[in-house]
Amino acid sequence: MNAPTSTALRVLRGNPSKRPLERKPPLLPTEAPDCPEDLNLDPVALEAWQYYAPLLLSSGNLTKADQSILKSLCLTTSLLESARKQFREGSTIEYATRGGKTKVHKVAEPKALLVIGSRGGAIKNPFLSLIADLQKEERRYCQSLGLEPHVRGLNAAPAEKADDKWDL
């Protein structure tokens, strides 16, 4: 499915469909939403907030209405970094036995593409699927906030110009 074409691009290319063009989209005031309290508990998510919020604010793509999606992007970024770290370093599971002793079971070697499954055969490391899913989710959040190149043109506010007969 093709991505929607921006009004500015449709004007440049002409409007062969002769459908009415969107004059000016309604714009919410650009202002930084407050950082949610629970992000303070996750240093990676807080660092992501401190990176993305000023970036989006300076580009004019951030309003108070975007707080929840920006929060989701930051939490997804944190989960993705955690999954990547566990993949790089290998992972273990700690569990308590009936006697109260703690046992450690090594699940995967560092950077292992294959791990031993519950039936004893080799299977794809579950962290690879988790990382891929989190990357897709992160990309969707970035698209909705206008952080991807092909979306930036669609979300860009038109530059103010002098009145001209060609202006919409």
For each residue, the residues with C-beta under 8 A, 3 or more apart:
1:
2: 5
3: 150 151 154
4: 154
5: 2 9 10 13
6: 9 10 153 154 156
7: 10 11 21 22 168
8: 11 12 153 156 158
9: 5 6 12 13 153
10: 5 6 7 13 14 15 21
11: 7 8 14 15 21 166 168
12: 8 9
13: 5 9 10
14: 10 11
15: 10 11 18 19 21
16:
17:
18: 15
19: 15
20:
21: 7 10 11 15 168
22: 7 25
23: 168
24: 27 158 168
25: 22
26:
27: 24 157
28: 63 64 65
29: 63
30: 57 60 61 62 63
31: 57 62 63 64
32: 53 54 57 62
33: 53 62 63 64 66 67 70
34: 67
35: 39 40 46 49 53
36: 39 67 71
37: 40
38: 41 42
39: 35 36 42 45 46 49 71 74 75
40: 35 37 46
41: 38
42: 38 39 45 46 75 78
43: 46 47
44: 47 48 77 78 81 82
45: 39 42 48 49 74 75 77 78
46: 35 39 40 42 43 49 50 74
47: 43 44 50 51
48: 44 45 51 52 73 74 77 78
49: 35 39 45 46 52 53 70 71 74
50: 46 47 53 54
51: 47 48 54 55
52: 48 49 55 56 70 73 74 145 147
53: 32 33 35 49 50 56 57 62 70
54: 32 50 51 57 58
55: 51 52 58 59 147
56: 52 53 59 61 62 66 70 145 146 147
57: 30 31 32 53 54 60 62
58: 54 55
59: 55 56 62 146 152
60: 30 57 156 157
61: 30 56 66 145 146 147 155
62: 30 31 32 33 53 56 57 59 66 70 145
63: 28 29 30 31 33 66
64: 28 31 33 67
65: 28
66: 33 56 61 62 63 69 70 145
67: 33 34 36 64 70 71
68: 71 72
69: 66 72 73 141 144 145
70: 33 49 52 53 56 62 66 67 73 74 145
71: 36 39 49 67 68 74 75
72: 68 69 75 76 141
73: 48 52 69 70 76 77 138 141 142 145
74: 39 45 46 48 49 52 70 71 77 78
75: 39 42 45 71 72 78 79
76: 72 73 79 80 134 137 138 141
77: 44 45 48 73 74 80 81 138
78: 42 44 45 48 74 75 81 82
79: 75 76 82 83 134
80: 76 77 83 84 131 134 135 138
81: 44 77 78 84 85
82: 44 78 79 85 86
83: 79 80 86 87 127 130 131 134
84: 80 81 87 88 131
85: 81 82 88 89
86: 82 83 89 90 91 127
87: 83 84 91 108 110 111 125 127 128 131
88: 84 85 110 111
89: 85 86 110
90: 86 106 107 108 109 110 111 112
91: 86 87 106 107 108 127
92: 104 105 106 107
93: 104 105 107
94: 102 103 104 105
95: 102 103 105
96: 100 101 102 103
97: 100 101 102 103
98:
99:
100: 96 97
101: 96 97
102: 94 95 96 97
103: 94 95 96 97
104: 92 93 94
105: 92 93 94 95
106: 90 91 92 109
107: 90 91 92 93 115
108: 87 90 91 112 115 125 127
109: 90 106 112
110: 87 88 89 90
111: 87 88 90
112: 90 108 109 115 125
113: 124 125 128
114: 122 123 124 125
115: 107 108 112 122 123 124 125 126
116: 120 121 122 123
117: 120 121 122 123
118:
119:
120: 116 117
121: 116 117
122: 114 115 116 117
123: 114 115 116 117
124: 113 114 115 128 129
125: 87 108 112 113 114 115 128
126: 115 129 130
127: 83 86 87 91 108 130 131
128: 87 113 124 125 131 132
129: 124 126 132 133
130: 83 126 127 133 134
131: 80 83 84 87 127 128 134 135
132: 128 129 135 136
133: 129 130 136 137
134: 76 79 80 83 130 131 137 138
135: 80 131 132 138 139
136: 132 133 139 140
137: 76 133 134 140 141
138: 73 76 77 80 134 135 141 142
139: 135 136 142 143 148
140: 136 137 143 144
141: 69 72 73 76 137 138 144 145
142: 73 138 139 145 147 148
143: 139 140 146 147 148 151
144: 69 140 141
145: 52 56 61 62 66 69 70 73 141 142
146: 56 59 61 143 151 152 154 155
147: 52 55 56 61 142 143 151 152
148: 139 142 143 151 152
149: 152
150: 3 153 154
151: 3 143 146 147 148 154 155
152: 59 146 147 148 149 155 156
153: 6 8 9 150 156
154: 3 4 6 146 150 151
155: 61 146 151 152
156: 6 8 60 152 153
157: 27 60
158: 8 24
159:
160:
161: 164 167
162:
163: 167
164: 161 167
165:
166: 11
167: 161 163 164
168: 7 11 21 23 24
